[in-house]
Amino acid sequence: MDYETLLTVQGYAKFFLILAVFTIFYSYAYSIYKRDKSGERDYEKYSNLVHDDSSVSTPLEERKKDKDIDNKEK
């Protein structure tokens, strides 16, 4: 494989890699936006966590306990 062909393949590979990263990033950003607007999750609480980091602050979300964990504790 000569040098010019190698550079061409490298250019196409770089283009498709950047395109894949761009697509993944924007689909993740859109999913966050969609969940925030539908009320499924409130990301504003998570951003306020930076300012309220004391050990006595209330938890942001309640944890769900599995039945298996409850049975092991008893």
KAJO-V568115 format. One record per residue. PHI is phi in whole degrees, -180 to 180 (* if undefined). OMEGA is omega in degrees with one decimal (999 if undefined). BURIAL is I if it has 9 or more other C-alpha atoms within 8 Angstrom, else O. Layout:
# KAJO-V568115
<<PHI | OMEGA | BURIAL> <PHI | OMEGA | BURIAL>>
This chain:
# KAJO-V568115
<<* | -178.6 | O> <-82 | -172.1 | O> <-65 | -178.4 | O> <-67 | 177.4 | O> <-65 | 178.2 | O> <-62 | 177.6 | I> <-66 | 177.9 | O> <-66 | 178.4 | O> <-64 | 178.7 | O> <-63 | 178.5 | O> <-64 | 177.4 | O> <-65 | 179.5 | O> <-63 | 179.0 | O> <-65 | 179.4 | O> <-62 | -178.0 | O> <-71 | 175.7 | O> <-68 | 177.7 | O> <-65 | 177.5 | O> <-63 | 178.9 | O> <-66 | 179.3 | O> <-64 | 177.8 | O> <-61 | -179.3 | O> <-65 | -180.0 | O> <-65 | -179.2 | O> <-63 | -177.4 | O> <-72 | 174.5 | O> <-70 | 175.8 | O> <-67 | 178.7 | O> <-63 | 178.5 | O> <-68 | 179.5 | O> <-66 | 175.9 | O> <-65 | 178.8 | O> <-60 | -177.5 | O> <-67 | 178.7 | O> <-67 | 179.3 | I> <-70 | -179.4 | I> <-72 | -179.7 | O> <-80 | 179.1 | O> <87 | 179.6 | O> <-66 | 178.9 | O> <-146 | -179.3 | O> <-104 | -177.7 | O> <-78 | 176.4 | O> <-66 | 177.1 | O> <-63 | -179.5 | O> <-68 | 178.2 | I> <-73 | 176.4 | O> <-75 | 179.9 | O> <-63 | 179.2 | O> <-64 | -177.9 | O> <-85 | -178.3 | O> <-115 | -174.9 | O> <-114 | 179.1 | O> <-77 | -177.4 | O> <-78 | -179.0 | O> <-99 | 179.5 | O> <-72 | -177.8 | O> <-76 | 177.8 | O> <-65 | -179.8 | O> <-74 | -179.0 | O> <-135 | 175.4 | O> <-78 | 177.9 | O> <-86 | 176.8 | O> <-92 | 179.5 | O> <-94 | 175.9 | O> <-82 | 178.5 | O> <-68 | 179.9 | O> <-65 | -179.6 | O> <-69 | 178.6 | O> <-64 | -179.7 | I> <-69 | -180.0 | O> <-71 | -179.0 | O> <-72 | -177.6 | O> <-82 | 999 | O>>
